Amino acid sequence: MGGSSVEDWVIGSPSGEPRTLVLVGCTGNGKSATGNSILQKKAFVSEAKSSGVTHTCELRTAVSEDGQILNVIDTPGLFDCSAKAEFTCKEIGKCISMAKDGIHAVLFVLSVKTRFSEGEEAVLNSLRTLFGSKMTDYMILVFTGGDELEYHEIRLEDYLGRDCPKPLKELLNQCENRCVLFNNRTHSQSKKDEQVQELLSLMNLVLAKNDGKPYTDELFVELKRGTAELDGQNEEQLMKRITELVESKFRENTARLEQQLVEEKASLEQKLAEEKSRLEHKLAEEKARLEQQLVEEKAARLSAENMAHSSQEKSIDEIHKMRENLARAERELREQAGRMNCAIL
């Protein structure tokens, strides 16, 4: 494809500062089709293929009906498993050069036709690794496949409420539930306008949240410095410089995250050791308490058994005495009866 070429088309009169939107996400989720829906023209090549059709970052510009200038950058699957590190860094550098004044919104494109996958989680983690967690403040989730939900008469809220994967729930919370459903196949102009306006409203929320400032970092600053120094005379040298910066930052952030993981692992192991010690101490106390209780219960049982045995012996003695008294009484009665008989005779 044409790469960094710019194709301008105007819906209304241009006014206001341009807004730059960047489409990111896994290959096949409909980034290019979404870009076309935003621009309301087939500006990016979008086809139903098993492999991605966008091979390099591309920028297209349009002006909305209210005069808002929109720069839309479509990206290839930058963090797909098949993408090489050199390609990824080069394309990120190209994307940054296209958005040299900053990014006003990052559109993370997902599809309702597929589950939130480990690949998409990896894309998100890679973006955070490169640009930091601040990037989430500028993120809007765009769900494609609106035609599928409309066919089944399912709202996006209901779709997200049905067994939503935990990573996606967390991402929605971090994005403050900024999400929009796109039907990239609709022929209804009112529907096209409605979903674009909803997206632009979310973009305005992002800008309000960030005091109207686009996302920038040292890569953008370096790009401006390099552009000023090179004065546009050697674009290849500038791109090489930006690519090297991207590679360097990616390595630094990766090393930082790895160190953070090591520290978190050590902290977790320490907490586990402390918890294990606490549980062992508690278990020992509980064991001692139970053993003491067992000793006391055994002593009480022996005491009860002794009392029962003593009572039993006492009862036997009393029964024996009662039998003796009964036998004696019987003898006395017989003797008395014999004396009475003798007296009568």
C-alpha positions as CSV (number, residue, x, y, z in Angstrom):
1,M,0.0,0.0,0.0
2,G,1.0,3.6,-0.3
3,G,2.4,3.9,3.2
4,S,2.5,7.5,4.5
5,S,0.7,9.2,1.6
6,V,-2.1,11.5,2.6
7,E,-5.5,11.6,0.9
8,D,-7.6,14.6,1.8
9,W,-11.3,14.8,1.3
10,V,-13.6,17.4,2.8
11,I,-17.2,17.0,4.1
12,G,-17.5,20.6,5.3
13,S,-15.4,23.7,5.9
14,P,-12.2,23.1,7.9
15,S,-12.0,24.8,11.2
16,G,-10.4,24.3,14.6
17,E,-7.2,22.4,15.4
18,P,-6.8,19.0,13.8
19,R,-7.5,15.9,16.0
20,T,-5.4,12.8,15.5
21,L,-6.8,9.4,16.0
22,V,-4.7,6.2,15.9
23,L,-6.2,2.8,15.2
24,V,-4.5,-0.1,17.0
25,G,-5.4,-3.7,17.6
26,C,-4.9,-7.2,16.2
27,T,-5.0,-8.1,12.6
28,G,-8.5,-8.9,11.3
29,N,-10.5,-6.9,13.9
30,G,-11.5,-4.3,11.3
31,K,-9.1,-1.3,11.9
32,S,-9.1,-0.2,8.3
33,A,-12.9,-0.7,7.9
34,T,-13.4,1.4,11.0
35,G,-11.1,4.1,9.6
36,N,-13.2,4.2,6.5
37,S,-16.4,4.5,8.6
38,I,-14.9,7.4,10.5
39,L,-13.8,9.1,7.3
40,Q,-17.0,8.0,5.6
41,K,-15.1,7.0,2.5
42,K,-13.0,4.0,1.4
43,A,-9.8,5.7,2.2
44,F,-8.0,2.6,3.5
45,V,-8.0,-0.8,1.8
46,S,-10.2,-3.2,3.7
47,E,-10.8,-6.8,2.6
48,A,-11.9,-10.1,4.2
49,K,-8.6,-12.0,4.2
50,S,-7.0,-14.4,6.5
51,S,-3.9,-12.2,6.6
52,G,-3.7,-8.5,7.2
53,V,-4.0,-6.1,4.2
54,T,-2.5,-3.1,6.0
55,H,1.3,-3.5,5.7
56,T,2.4,-0.1,6.9
57,C,1.1,2.9,8.8
58,E,-1.1,5.2,6.7
59,L,-2.6,8.6,7.4
60,R,-5.8,9.9,5.9
61,T,-7.4,13.3,6.7
62,A,-11.0,14.4,6.6
63,V,-13.2,17.2,7.8
64,S,-16.4,16.4,9.7
65,E,-19.7,18.2,9.0
66,D,-19.1,20.5,11.9
67,G,-15.7,21.5,10.5
68,Q,-13.5,19.3,12.7
69,I,-10.4,18.2,11.0
70,L,-9.6,14.6,11.7
71,N,-6.3,12.8,11.0
72,V,-6.8,9.1,11.1
73,I,-3.8,6.8,11.3
74,D,-4.3,3.1,10.4
75,T,-1.6,0.7,11.6
76,P,-0.7,-2.9,10.7
77,G,-0.7,-5.6,13.4
78,L,2.3,-4.0,15.1
79,F,2.4,-6.4,18.0
80,D,1.2,-9.6,16.2
81,C,3.2,-12.7,17.0
82,S,4.5,-12.7,13.4
83,A,5.7,-9.1,13.5
84,K,9.4,-8.7,13.8
85,A,10.9,-6.3,16.3
86,E,12.6,-4.3,13.6
87,F,9.3,-3.9,11.7
88,T,7.4,-3.0,14.8
89,C,9.9,-0.3,15.8
90,K,10.0,1.2,12.3
91,E,6.2,1.4,12.0
92,I,5.8,2.9,15.5
93,G,8.4,5.5,14.5
94,K,6.5,6.2,11.3
95,C,3.2,6.5,13.3
96,I,4.8,8.9,15.7
97,S,6.2,11.0,12.8
98,M,2.7,11.2,11.4
99,A,1.3,12.3,14.8
100,K,4.1,14.6,15.6
101,D,1.9,17.0,17.4
102,G,0.5,14.3,19.6
103,I,-2.3,11.7,19.7
104,H,-5.8,12.9,20.7
105,A,-7.3,9.4,21.0
106,V,-6.1,5.9,20.7
107,L,-8.8,3.7,19.2
108,F,-8.3,0.1,20.4
109,V,-10.3,-1.9,17.9
110,L,-11.9,-5.2,19.0
111,S,-14.4,-7.4,17.3
112,V,-17.6,-8.7,18.9
113,K,-17.3,-11.7,16.6
114,T,-14.3,-13.0,18.5
115,R,-13.4,-13.4,22.2
116,F,-11.0,-11.0,23.9
117,S,-7.8,-13.0,23.3
118,E,-4.3,-13.3,24.7
119,G,-3.1,-11.7,21.5
120,E,-5.2,-8.6,22.2
121,E,-4.0,-8.5,25.8
122,A,-0.4,-8.7,24.4
123,V,-1.0,-5.8,22.1
124,L,-2.3,-3.8,25.1
125,N,0.7,-4.7,27.3
126,S,3.1,-3.8,24.5
127,L,1.5,-0.4,24.1
128,R,1.8,0.2,27.8
129,T,5.4,-1.0,27.7
130,L,6.3,1.5,25.0
131,F,4.1,4.5,25.9
132,G,3.4,3.9,29.6
133,S,0.1,3.5,31.5
134,K,-0.8,7.1,30.6
135,M,-1.8,5.9,27.2
136,T,-4.9,4.3,28.7
137,D,-6.2,7.8,29.6
138,Y,-6.4,8.5,25.8
139,M,-7.9,5.1,24.9
140,I,-11.4,4.4,23.4
141,L,-12.5,0.9,22.8
142,V,-14.1,0.5,19.4
143,F,-16.1,-2.8,18.9
144,T,-16.6,-3.8,15.3
145,G,-19.3,-6.2,14.1
146,G,-22.3,-4.0,15.0
147,D,-24.2,-5.7,12.3
148,E,-23.9,-9.0,14.1
149,L,-25.3,-7.7,17.3
150,E,-28.0,-5.8,15.5
151,Y,-29.1,-9.0,13.7
152,H,-29.4,-10.8,17.1
153,E,-31.0,-7.6,18.7
154,I,-28.3,-7.4,21.3
155,R,-27.0,-4.2,22.8
156,L,-23.3,-3.6,23.3
157,E,-24.0,-3.2,27.1
158,D,-25.6,-6.7,27.1
159,Y,-22.8,-8.2,25.1
160,L,-20.2,-6.8,27.5
161,G,-22.3,-8.0,30.5
162,R,-22.3,-11.6,29.3
163,D,-19.3,-13.5,30.7
164,C,-17.0,-10.5,30.0
165,P,-13.4,-11.7,30.4
166,K,-11.6,-10.3,33.4
167,P,-8.8,-8.5,31.4
168,L,-11.5,-6.8,29.2
169,K,-13.4,-5.7,32.3
170,E,-10.3,-4.2,33.8
171,L,-9.5,-2.4,30.5
172,L,-13.1,-1.0,30.4
173,N,-12.7,0.2,34.0
174,Q,-9.3,1.8,33.2
175,C,-10.9,3.5,30.1
176,E,-13.8,4.7,32.3
177,N,-16.2,2.6,30.0
178,R,-15.3,4.7,26.9
179,C,-16.5,2.3,24.2
180,V,-18.6,2.5,21.0
181,L,-20.1,-0.1,18.7
182,F,-19.4,0.3,14.9
183,N,-21.3,-1.3,12.1
184,N,-18.9,-1.0,9.2
185,R,-21.3,-2.6,6.8
186,T,-24.3,-0.4,7.3
187,H,-25.7,1.5,4.3
188,S,-27.7,3.8,6.5
189,Q,-26.3,7.3,6.4
190,S,-28.0,8.2,9.7
191,K,-26.4,5.2,11.3
192,K,-23.0,6.1,9.9
193,D,-23.4,9.7,11.2
194,E,-24.6,8.5,14.6
195,Q,-21.7,6.1,15.4
196,V,-19.1,8.7,14.2
197,Q,-20.7,11.4,16.4
198,E,-20.7,9.0,19.3
199,L,-17.0,8.4,18.8
200,L,-16.2,12.1,18.5
201,S,-18.2,12.7,21.7
202,L,-16.0,10.2,23.5
203,M,-12.9,11.8,22.0
204,N,-14.1,15.1,23.5
205,L,-14.4,13.4,26.9
206,V,-10.8,12.2,26.5
207,L,-9.6,15.7,25.7
208,A,-11.6,17.1,28.7
209,K,-10.0,14.5,30.9
210,N,-6.5,15.5,29.7
211,D,-7.0,19.3,29.8
212,G,-7.3,19.4,26.0
213,K,-3.7,18.2,25.6
214,P,-2.9,15.4,23.2
215,Y,-0.7,12.5,24.3
216,T,3.0,13.1,23.8
217,D,6.2,11.9,25.4
218,E,10.0,12.1,24.7
219,L,9.6,10.4,21.4
220,F,7.4,13.1,20.1
221,V,9.7,15.8,21.6
222,E,12.7,14.2,19.9
223,L,10.8,14.1,16.6
224,K,10.1,17.8,16.8
225,R,13.7,18.5,17.7
226,G,14.9,16.2,14.9
227,T,12.6,17.9,12.4
228,A,13.9,21.3,13.3
229,E,17.5,20.2,13.1
230,L,17.2,18.4,9.8
231,D,14.8,21.0,8.5
232,G,13.0,18.3,6.4
233,Q,16.1,17.8,4.2
234,N,16.8,14.2,5.2
235,E,13.6,12.3,6.1
236,E,15.3,9.0,5.9
237,Q,17.9,10.1,8.6
238,L,15.1,11.4,10.8
239,M,13.1,8.1,10.5
240,K,16.2,6.2,11.4
241,R,16.7,8.4,14.4
242,I,13.1,7.9,15.6
243,T,13.3,4.2,15.0
244,E,16.4,4.0,17.1
245,L,14.7,5.9,19.8
246,V,11.7,3.6,19.7
247,E,14.0,0.6,19.9
248,S,15.9,2.1,22.8
249,K,12.8,3.1,24.7
250,F,11.3,-0.3,24.1
251,R,14.4,-2.0,25.5
252,E,14.5,0.4,28.5
253,N,10.9,-0.1,29.3
254,T,11.2,-3.9,28.9
255,A,14.2,-3.9,31.2
256,R,12.3,-1.7,33.7
257,L,9.3,-4.0,33.6
258,E,11.5,-7.0,34.0
259,Q,13.2,-5.4,37.0
260,Q,9.7,-4.5,38.3
261,L,8.6,-8.1,37.9
262,V,11.7,-9.3,39.8
263,E,11.0,-6.8,42.6
264,E,7.3,-7.7,42.7
265,K,8.2,-11.4,42.7
266,A,10.7,-10.8,45.6
267,S,8.0,-8.8,47.5
268,L,5.4,-11.5,46.9
269,E,7.8,-14.2,48.0
270,Q,8.5,-12.1,51.2
271,K,4.8,-11.7,51.8
272,L,4.2,-15.4,51.2
273,A,7.1,-16.3,53.7
274,E,5.6,-13.9,56.3
275,E,2.1,-15.3,55.7
276,K,3.5,-18.8,55.9
277,S,5.3,-18.0,59.2
278,R,2.1,-16.4,60.6
279,L,0.0,-19.4,59.6
280,E,2.5,-21.8,61.1
281,H,2.6,-19.8,64.3
282,K,-1.2,-19.7,64.4
283,L,-1.3,-23.5,63.6
284,A,1.1,-24.2,66.4
285,E,-1.0,-22.1,68.8
286,E,-4.1,-23.9,67.7
287,K,-2.4,-27.3,68.0
288,A,-1.2,-26.5,71.5
289,R,-4.7,-25.2,72.4
290,L,-6.3,-28.4,71.0
291,E,-3.8,-30.6,72.8
292,Q,-4.5,-28.8,76.1
293,Q,-8.2,-29.1,75.5
294,L,-7.7,-32.8,74.8
295,V,-5.7,-33.2,78.0
296,E,-8.4,-31.4,80.0
297,E,-11.2,-33.4,78.3
298,K,-9.3,-36.6,79.0
299,A,-8.9,-35.7,82.7
300,A,-12.5,-34.7,82.9
301,R,-13.5,-38.0,81.3
302,L,-11.3,-40.0,83.7
303,S,-12.8,-38.1,86.6
304,A,-16.3,-38.8,85.3
305,E,-15.4,-42.4,84.8
306,N,-14.0,-42.6,88.3
307,M,-17.1,-41.0,89.7
308,A,-19.3,-43.3,87.7
309,H,-17.2,-46.3,88.9
310,S,-17.4,-45.1,92.5
311,S,-21.2,-44.6,92.2
312,Q,-21.5,-48.0,90.7
313,E,-19.6,-49.6,93.5
314,K,-21.7,-47.6,96.0
315,S,-24.8,-48.8,94.3
316,I,-23.7,-52.4,94.3
317,D,-22.9,-52.1,98.1
318,E,-26.3,-50.5,98.7
319,I,-28.1,-53.2,96.7
320,H,-26.1,-55.9,98.5
321,K,-27.1,-54.4,101.9
322,M,-30.7,-54.1,100.8
323,R,-30.7,-57.8,99.8
324,E,-29.1,-58.7,103.2
325,N,-31.8,-56.6,105.0
326,L,-34.5,-58.2,102.9
327,A,-33.2,-61.7,103.6
328,R,-32.9,-60.9,107.3
329,A,-36.5,-59.5,107.3
330,E,-37.7,-62.7,105.7
331,R,-36.0,-64.9,108.3
332,E,-37.4,-62.8,111.0
333,L,-40.9,-63.1,109.5
334,R,-40.6,-66.8,109.2
335,E,-39.4,-67.1,112.8
336,Q,-42.2,-65.0,114.0
337,A,-44.7,-67.1,112.0
338,G,-43.3,-70.3,113.6
339,R,-43.6,-68.9,117.1
340,M,-47.1,-67.9,116.5
341,N,-48.0,-71.4,115.2
342,C,-46.5,-73.0,118.3
343,A,-48.4,-70.7,120.6
344,I,-51.7,-71.6,118.9
345,L,-51.0,-75.3,119.2
